C-alpha cells in the first residue's frame, strides 16, 4: 500500500507548505499529513501527536493498536475513515489532518481546521436603531451558529453542498420543515446540483446561476447580512442560502414589496413602521421617475406648470446652452460618478469627497451657466431618495432604469414616460422567480397579504403567513 502515500505526495507536489511527518509505530510506518497554517496547532500537538508518541513508547502490539484505533480509543478527539485517496488529498488542502498507515487501504482524518476569521460585529449596511446589531461574518460555521441561536427548533433543517472545482466552497440551504413550498426547494436543489463552475467567491455567483429564465434588471433574490432577517424569512416559509467565505446570505423567493421593507419595520410600533413604509415607497418611485417627469414637462408640456413656477424655471434656464434632456444627463452622470467615487475612496474621506464634491460642482455648474438651479435640485432630491431604499440591489436597478425613462421623457414627453413605466410594470407583473409572482399581493391581488405590504398591521392581526412564500401550515399565531 506504499503507493498510496506516493499518490498523495504526487498530487501535493509543489505545495511547499504541506507537511509529511513520518512516525514508526510498533514496527510499522505511518505518516501524519497536514498543512500547518490552516489547522489548530494546539490540538494537533495535544490530541494527535502526543497520543502517537505515547503509543510508540508503549508495549502494545500492532493488532491490539489497530483494534483500539477502530473503536476510537487511541485519540481523545473524533476521527473518520476515508477510502478514496483523491478525497484524502481534498481533505488535506481543506484543513484536515490525515493519518496514513502503510499496510492499510484507507486513511484516518481529523477535523481540526482553523482558518483566520474576524469576530462577529454589528451590521454595516443594514443599520437599525432598535433591534439586534449582530451580523454574519465570512465563516460559515459561525453564521450557522448565529442562525441556530435565533431558531432553537429541530425543524430548522440544512442541506450541504460543495460547489466549485477549485474553491470547493461550502454552501448550505436552510429552511424550516413544514413551512416552505416544496416546489421552491426542489427547484433550488435541482439548480444547485447542476452548477459546474471553477469556483465561487461570493453569494452573487450562486444567484446568477439560479436566475435561469429570469432576464431582468430587478433583484430576484434578497441579500442580507443580518441573522434576524434570515430567521424571520425562514419563519415566513422562505428558504435561505448561506455560503462560506461571504458575510451575506441569500433569501428566496422574494417580491418587489419585500425589497422595500426593512428589519426595523418590525422593531418599531406599527404606526411608525407604516408611516415610514409609505414614505419609503413614495420616494422610491420619485428616485426613478422624477428627472424624466421634470424634463418631459418642461420640454413638451409647460402649460401644466403654474405660471409663477414656470417663470422661475424659464428665467433659471435662460442662459443655459443645453436642452433639458442634455442638462439632466450631464447632472445624472456626474452624480453617479461622485457616488461611485465616494464608495471606492477610503472610508475616512469617501463621504466627505462625495458630499462636498457634489455641493461644490453643483454650485460651480450653476454659476458657470452650464446647468440650471432647478435641475440641480431635481437631481439632488433624486439622489437622496435613492438612499431611502433598504436593499442596495433594488436601488441600483432604480438608478439604471432612471436613464431610459429620462431619454424617453426627453424625446417623447409624458407619453414616453407613460410607455416606459407601463413596460416596466408589465415586466414586473410577468416576473415569477422560482414560480412566485414578483408583484404579489398587487398582481395577483391577495387582500390578506396587504396587512404587511405598504403598511404594517399590529402583529396580533397578522395571524397567517403570506401565501406568496408558504402553502402549508399558514397559521403562525393561535386565536385567543
N, C-alpha and C positions, 0 to 999 in steps of 0.2 A: 504493500500500500504506500510505499515511499513516493510513488508517482503523484499522490495527492498533494503533498507539500510542494513538490516541484511545480505542479499546475498552479497552485496558489502564488508561488514566487514568480512564475512566469507572467501571470496576469497583473501582479503588482510591481513588475519590473519598471524602474524609473520613478517609483514612489519612494523617495529617499526618507520620507517621514514614517514609513511603515517599519515596525519592529518585529523581528523574529527572534524570540528568546527560547533557546533550546535547553531542555532540562532532562536529566537522567533520573528515571523513577523506577525503582525495583528492577533494574537491569534493562529497562526499555526507554526509548527516546520519545519525548513529547515536545511539542512546540507551542508556545504562547504567542499569538499573533494579534497585534493591535496597532492603532495609530495614537500615540500618546497625547496629542493636542486635543482630542475630542472624546477622551474617556476620563472618568473620575479617578485620578491618580491615587487618592487615599484608599478608595475601595479596591482598586487594582492591587495595591500592596497588601492591605489588611485581609481582604476577603478571598483573594485568588493566589497571589504569590506566596504569602505566608503559609497557608494550608498546604500548598505544594511542597514548600521547603520542609515543613514538619513531616509530611508524608515520606519524603525522600530519606529522612533520618530515622524513620520508624522501622520496626521489624515485621511489618505486614508483608504478605505475599501478593504477587501480582493478581491472581484470580480473586483474592479477597478484596483487593483495592477496586477492581472493576465492579464487583458486586455492590460495594458501598457507594461507588460512583453512580451506578444506575438507580439506586434508591435515594439519592440526594443527601448522603451522609458525609460527604467529603468537604463541601464548601458551605459556608453559612448563608449564602445568597442563592436565589433560584438560578437555574441554568437549563438550557434546552438542547436538543439534538438537531443537527441539520445533515441530511444525506446528500443533498445536491451541492457539489463543490462550487459551482458558479454562484449559487446563492450565498455560500460561505464567504466568498470574496465581497459580495454586495454587503454582507453584514459587517465586514471589517471596515469598509470605507464609510459605512453609516454610523460608526462609533461603537460597535460591539467588540468584545474581546473573544477571540476564537482559541479554543484549546484542542489540539490535534495529537492523537496517539498513532504511532506509525503502523500498528497492527490492526487498527480499527477502520472500517469503511465509512465512517461518519466523523463529524466533529461536534464538539460541545461549544456553546457560546453563551456569554454573559451580557446582560443588558445593563451596562453601567455608563451609558453615553452621557456626556456632559459638554454641551455647547455653551458658548458665552451668550448671555442674554441680558436685556435690561429689565429692571424691575417694573412692576405694574404702576402706571402713572395715571393721572387724570386725562380725560378726553381732550384732545387738542382741536378737533374740527367740529364736534357736536357738543358745544358747551351748554350747560344748563345751570340755572341758579338754584333750583330746588331739585333734589334727586341725587342718585348715585353719581360719583365722579370718576370711578374707575373705568379703564379702557383696556381693550385687548392689546397684547404685545405680539412679537414675532414668533413666540414659542407656542406650538400647538397644544402641548400638554397643559401649560398654564391657562390657555384660553378655554380648554375643555373644563378645567377645574373651576374657572370663574363662572362658566355656564351652569355647571352642576351645583355650584353654590347657590344659584338663583332658583333652580328647579330641582328639588330634592324628592324625586319620584322615580320609581323603577320603570315607568312608561317612557322616560326620556331615552331614546334609542340612538345609536350611532352606527354608521356603516363606513368602513375604512377602505380607501383607495390609495394606490401608489401610482402617480402619474408622472411621466417624463422619462425618456430613455436615459438621459444623463443626470438630471436632478433627482429623480426618484422621490418626488415630493409627496409627503403625506397629506391626504385630503380626507376630511370627514364630512359626511352628510348626517345632519342631526334633525330629529323630529320627535314628536310625542305620539306614541301609539294610540290609535283610536280617534285622532283629531284630523289628521291630514287627509287630503284627497289621494286615493290610491293611484289614480291615473297620472297625477302630477309626479309622485315619487317614482313611478315606473318609468316615466319619460326621462326624468333626471338620471336615473340609474342607467338607462339604455344609452343615453348620450355620453355619460362619463365613461362607460365601458368602451365606447367607440373612439375615444380620444387617443390619438397616436402622434405624439409630438416629442421633440428633443428635450424640452424642459419647460417648466412653468415657474416664473419668479414672482408672480402677483396674482391676485384673485381675478383680475381683469382677463388674464389668459383663459381661465375657465369660462368666464361669462361670454367671451367671444366664441368659444367652442359650442356653447349652449344656445346661441342666438340663431340657430338654424331656422330659416323660414321667417325671420323677423328682421327684414331690412328696414330699419327705422333709425332716425337720429335720437329718438326718445329712449331713455334707460328702461330696459325691461326687467332688470333686477335691481334690488335695493342694496346699497352698500352701507355698512355701519361699523363703527369701532367700539360700540357700546354693548356690553353683555346684557344689560337690561332690555335693550331694544330687541336683541335676538330672542331673549326669553319671552318677552311679550308677544313677539311674532309667532313663536312656536305654539304658544297657548291659543293663538287665533287659528291654528291649523296650518300655518305656513311651514316651509322647510328651510333650514339653514345649511350653508356650506362654509366650512372653515378650512383654511389651508395653512400648512406650516410655512413659516418664513414671512408672513404678512400680518399686520395688525388689523386687517379689515375682514369682516365676514360678509357673506352674500346671502340674501334672503329672497326666496321665490315661492309663489308668484307675487307680483306686485301690481299696483294700479297707479294711475295718474294722481288720484287724490291722496293715496298713501304717501306719495313722494312730496306732498305739500304739508305733511304732518311732522311734528317734532316730538321728541321724547318728553319734553317739558309740558306738552299739552295735557299729559295725564298726571302730572305732579302739581298742577295749579288747580284752582277752582274752575268749575265748568263755565262760569260766567267769563272769567278772564281768558280761558282757553278758547272759547267760542269766538270772542271778540278778536283775539289775535289771529285765529284761523281766517276769519273773514278779511281782515286787513292783509294778511299774507296772500290770500287768493287774489284780491283786487290788485295789489302791487305786483304780483307775479305776471298778471296779464298786462299791466302797464309796462313792465320791463321789456316785454316782447313787442308791443304794438304802438306805444306812444310816439316814437320817432316817425313811423310810417304815417300815422294819423296827422301829425303836425305837417309833414311835407305834403301829403295829399291835399289837406285842407287849404294851406297857404298857397299852393300852386294852382289847384284846379277849382276849389270851392271857397274862395274868400268871402262870398256872400253870406255864409252861415256863421261867420265870426262877428261878434258885436262890434259896432263901428269904432268905439273908443279903443278897444283892444287891437282892431285891425290897423288903426292909425299908428299905434305904438309899434306894432310889428313892422309895418311898412317903413317907418322912419328909421328903425334899427337896421333894416336891410337896404337902406337907400344907397349906400356906397359899397355894398358887398359885390365883388366881381363874379361870384359863382351862383349857380342856381341853388335852390333849397335842397335838392337831392345831392348835388356835389358837396355842398356845405355839410349836410348830415353825414355823408360817407366819410369825409375828412375827419370830422369830430369823433365818429364812432370808431374808426380805425385807430385814431390816436388814443382814445380811451382804452381800447383793447390792448394796445401796445404798452401803455402805462400800467395797466392791471397785470399783464404778464411779467413786465419788468419788476413790479413790486413783489410778485411771487418768487421770482428767481434770485433776486438780490438777497444777500444775507438778512435774516430777520431783524437785527437791530436797526438797520437803515431802510429795509424794504417798504414798510408802511409810510415812513417819512417821505421817501422818494415818490411813491405813488400819489400821496395826498398833496404834498407841496408842489410836485411836478404838475399835477392836474390843475391846481389853482393858478400857478404861475403861467403855464402855457395857455390856459383858457383866457386869463386876463390879457396876456400879451396879444393873443389872436384877435380879441375884440378890439383892443386899442389900435392894432395894425389894420383893421378893416378886412380881415380875412374871413371871419365868421361873425355872426350877429349874436348879441347877448341872449335873445330868446332861445336860439339854438343851443347855446351853452347850458342854459337852464334845463332844456328838454333832455339833453344828453346826460347831464348830471343826475337828474331825477331817475332816468332810466338805469344808469349805472348803480345808483344806490338801491333801487328797487330789486336789482338782480341779487343783491346780498341777503335779501329777506327770504329767499328760497332755502329751505333747510338742507336739501340734498344737492351737493355740488354738481352732480351729473345732469340733473334737470336744469340747473342754472346755465350750464354750458350749452344745453340744447336750445334754451330760450335765446341765448346770445347768438347762436348760429342762425336761428330762424328769423331773427330781427333783420338780417340783411336782405333775404328775398322779399320779405314784407316791405322793407324800405324801398327797394328797387321797383316793386310793383306799384306801391303808392306814389312814387315819384314819376312814373311813366303813364299810369292809367287812372290815378286819382283814387277816390274811395272805392270805386268798382274793383280796382286791382287789389286793394286791401281786403275787400269782402271775398273775392275769389280765392285769394291765398289762404285766408282764415278758414273758409269753407273746406278747402282741400286738406288743411291741417286737421280740422275736426273730423272729416271723413276718414282720414288715415287713422286717427286715434280710435274712432268707433269700430274700425275693422281690425284693429291690432289685438291679437289674442296670444300673448306669450304663455307657453305651456298650457294652452287651452282656456285661459282665464281672460274674460273681457277686460281690456285695459281701462275703459271708462265706466265700469260698473261702480256705483249704482245709478249713474245717469243713463248710460246706454250699455246694456238694457236697464230699464228703470226698476229698481228694487227699493221700495219705500222703507222697508225695515232697516236697511243699511244707512239711511240718511241720518240716523241718530249719531253717527260718528264719521261724518264727511266734512261738510263745510262748517259745521258746528259740532260741539261735543255735548251730548246729554249727560246728566249725572249717571254715575256707574250703576246705580240701582235700577235705571231704566234700560240699560243695555244688558239684558239677560241672556241674549243669544249671540253666538258667533256669526260673523259675516258669512253668507253663503258663497261669497267670492272665493274664500280660502278653505272652507270646510263643508263637507256634506254628511258628516257623521257626528253624533254627539254635539249637536248645535247648542244645547243649553249649557251655559257656563255659570249660571247663578240660579239657585233654587228660589222658588216662590215663597214668600212669607206673608 
